[in-house]
């Protein structure tokens, strides 16, 4: 009995990976073994960085709030502490946007907290 190899399935599997490698540089886009490794690594990076993006944005928001609070004569930690004591429930994303784009509204929040 002849050996049965499922070429349809293996070709489909390779095509799926090669489609993901589209746009890569050099042999990473058209050589199977190189493309397979490159796509695998790219998928790992994308998984990791979807989580890292959340950390990066939180860090950016904190820096922006800190800068805005210091212009009003208050530190970040004192501002956030008194914000929670006065039961103002604005998250860091909204506060950072206010500090960046609407400084008069942010100043009003700071004055209410003081």
MODELLER restraints for C-alpha pairs under 7 A, 6 or more apart:
rsr = mdl.restraints
at = mdl.atoms
rsr.add(forms.Gaussian(group=physical.xy_distance, feature=features.Distance(at['CA:17:A'], at['CA:36:A']), mean=6.37, stdev=0.5))
rsr.add(forms.Gaussian(group=physical.xy_distance, feature=features.Distance(at['CA:17:A'], at['CA:39:A']), mean=6.91, stdev=0.5))
rsr.add(forms.Gaussian(group=physical.xy_distance, feature=features.Distance(at['CA:18:A'], at['CA:29:A']), mean=6.85, stdev=0.5))
rsr.add(forms.Gaussian(group=physical.xy_distance, feature=features.Distance(at['CA:18:A'], at['CA:30:A']), mean=6.97, stdev=0.5))
rsr.add(forms.Gaussian(group=physical.xy_distance, feature=features.Distance(at['CA:18:A'], at['CA:35:A']), mean=6.68, stdev=0.5))
rsr.add(forms.Gaussian(group=physical.xy_distance, feature=features.Distance(at['CA:20:A'], at['CA:39:A']), mean=6.62, stdev=0.5))
rsr.add(forms.Gaussian(group=physical.xy_distance, feature=features.Distance(at['CA:21:A'], at['CA:28:A']), mean=6.88, stdev=0.5))
rsr.add(forms.Gaussian(group=physical.xy_distance, feature=features.Distance(at['CA:21:A'], at['CA:29:A']), mean=5.08, stdev=0.5))
rsr.add(forms.Gaussian(group=physical.xy_distance, feature=features.Distance(at['CA:21:A'], at['CA:35:A']), mean=6.04, stdev=0.5))
rsr.add(forms.Gaussian(group=physical.xy_distance, feature=features.Distance(at['CA:21:A'], at['CA:39:A']), mean=5.96, stdev=0.5))
rsr.add(forms.Gaussian(group=physical.xy_distance, feature=features.Distance(at['CA:22:A'], at['CA:29:A']), mean=5.58, stdev=0.5))
rsr.add(forms.Gaussian(group=physical.xy_distance, feature=features.Distance(at['CA:23:A'], at['CA:29:A']), mean=6.53, stdev=0.5))
rsr.add(forms.Gaussian(group=physical.xy_distance, feature=features.Distance(at['CA:27:A'], at['CA:34:A']), mean=6.64, stdev=0.5))
rsr.add(forms.Gaussian(group=physical.xy_distance, feature=features.Distance(at['CA:28:A'], at['CA:34:A']), mean=5.25, stdev=0.5))
rsr.add(forms.Gaussian(group=physical.xy_distance, feature=features.Distance(at['CA:28:A'], at['CA:35:A']), mean=4.46, stdev=0.5))
rsr.add(forms.Gaussian(group=physical.xy_distance, feature=features.Distance(at['CA:28:A'], at['CA:38:A']), mean=6.35, stdev=0.5))
rsr.add(forms.Gaussian(group=physical.xy_distance, feature=features.Distance(at['CA:29:A'], at['CA:35:A']), mean=5.65, stdev=0.5))
rsr.add(forms.Gaussian(group=physical.xy_distance, feature=features.Distance(at['CA:61:A'], at['CA:92:A']), mean=5.99, stdev=0.5))
rsr.add(forms.Gaussian(group=physical.xy_distance, feature=features.Distance(at['CA:61:A'], at['CA:93:A']), mean=6.01, stdev=0.5))
rsr.add(forms.Gaussian(group=physical.xy_distance, feature=features.Distance(at['CA:61:A'], at['CA:96:A']), mean=5.12, stdev=0.5))
rsr.add(forms.Gaussian(group=physical.xy_distance, feature=features.Distance(at['CA:62:A'], at['CA:92:A']), mean=6.90, stdev=0.5))
rsr.add(forms.Gaussian(group=physical.xy_distance, feature=features.Distance(at['CA:64:A'], at['CA:96:A']), mean=5.41, stdev=0.5))
rsr.add(forms.Gaussian(group=physical.xy_distance, feature=features.Distance(at['CA:64:A'], at['CA:99:A']), mean=6.60, stdev=0.5))
rsr.add(forms.Gaussian(group=physical.xy_distance, feature=features.Distance(at['CA:64:A'], at['CA:100:A']), mean=6.88, stdev=0.5))
rsr.add(forms.Gaussian(group=physical.xy_distance, feature=features.Distance(at['CA:65:A'], at['CA:76:A']), mean=6.73, stdev=0.5))
rsr.add(forms.Gaussian(group=physical.xy_distance, feature=features.Distance(at['CA:65:A'], at['CA:95:A']), mean=6.42, stdev=0.5))
rsr.add(forms.Gaussian(group=physical.xy_distance, feature=features.Distance(at['CA:65:A'], at['CA:96:A']), mean=5.11, stdev=0.5))
rsr.add(forms.Gaussian(group=physical.xy_distance, feature=features.Distance(at['CA:65:A'], at['CA:99:A']), mean=6.05, stdev=0.5))
rsr.add(forms.Gaussian(group=physical.xy_distance, feature=features.Distance(at['CA:66:A'], at['CA:75:A']), mean=6.39, stdev=0.5))
rsr.add(forms.Gaussian(group=physical.xy_distance, feature=features.Distance(at['CA:66:A'], at['CA:76:A']), mean=4.61, stdev=0.5))
rsr.add(forms.Gaussian(group=physical.xy_distance, feature=features.Distance(at['CA:68:A'], at['CA:99:A']), mean=5.22, stdev=0.5))
rsr.add(forms.Gaussian(group=physical.xy_distance, feature=features.Distance(at['CA:69:A'], at['CA:75:A']), mean=5.95, stdev=0.5))
rsr.add(forms.Gaussian(group=physical.xy_distance, feature=features.Distance(at['CA:69:A'], at['CA:76:A']), mean=6.14, stdev=0.5))
rsr.add(forms.Gaussian(group=physical.xy_distance, feature=features.Distance(at['CA:69:A'], at['CA:79:A']), mean=6.93, stdev=0.5))
rsr.add(forms.Gaussian(group=physical.xy_distance, feature=features.Distance(at['CA:72:A'], at['CA:107:A']), mean=6.76, stdev=0.5))
rsr.add(forms.Gaussian(group=physical.xy_distance, feature=features.Distance(at['CA:82:A'], at['CA:113:A']), mean=6.03, stdev=0.5))
rsr.add(forms.Gaussian(group=physical.xy_distance, feature=features.Distance(at['CA:83:A'], at['CA:113:A']), mean=5.93, stdev=0.5))
rsr.add(forms.Gaussian(group=physical.xy_distance, feature=features.Distance(at['CA:86:A'], at['CA:113:A']), mean=6.67, stdev=0.5))
rsr.add(forms.Gaussian(group=physical.xy_distance, feature=features.Distance(at['CA:98:A'], at['CA:105:A']), mean=6.43, stdev=0.5))
rsr.add(forms.Gaussian(group=physical.xy_distance, feature=features.Distance(at['CA:98:A'], at['CA:106:A']), mean=5.31, stdev=0.5))
rsr.add(forms.Gaussian(group=physical.xy_distance, feature=features.Distance(at['CA:99:A'], at['CA:106:A']), mean=5.36, stdev=0.5))
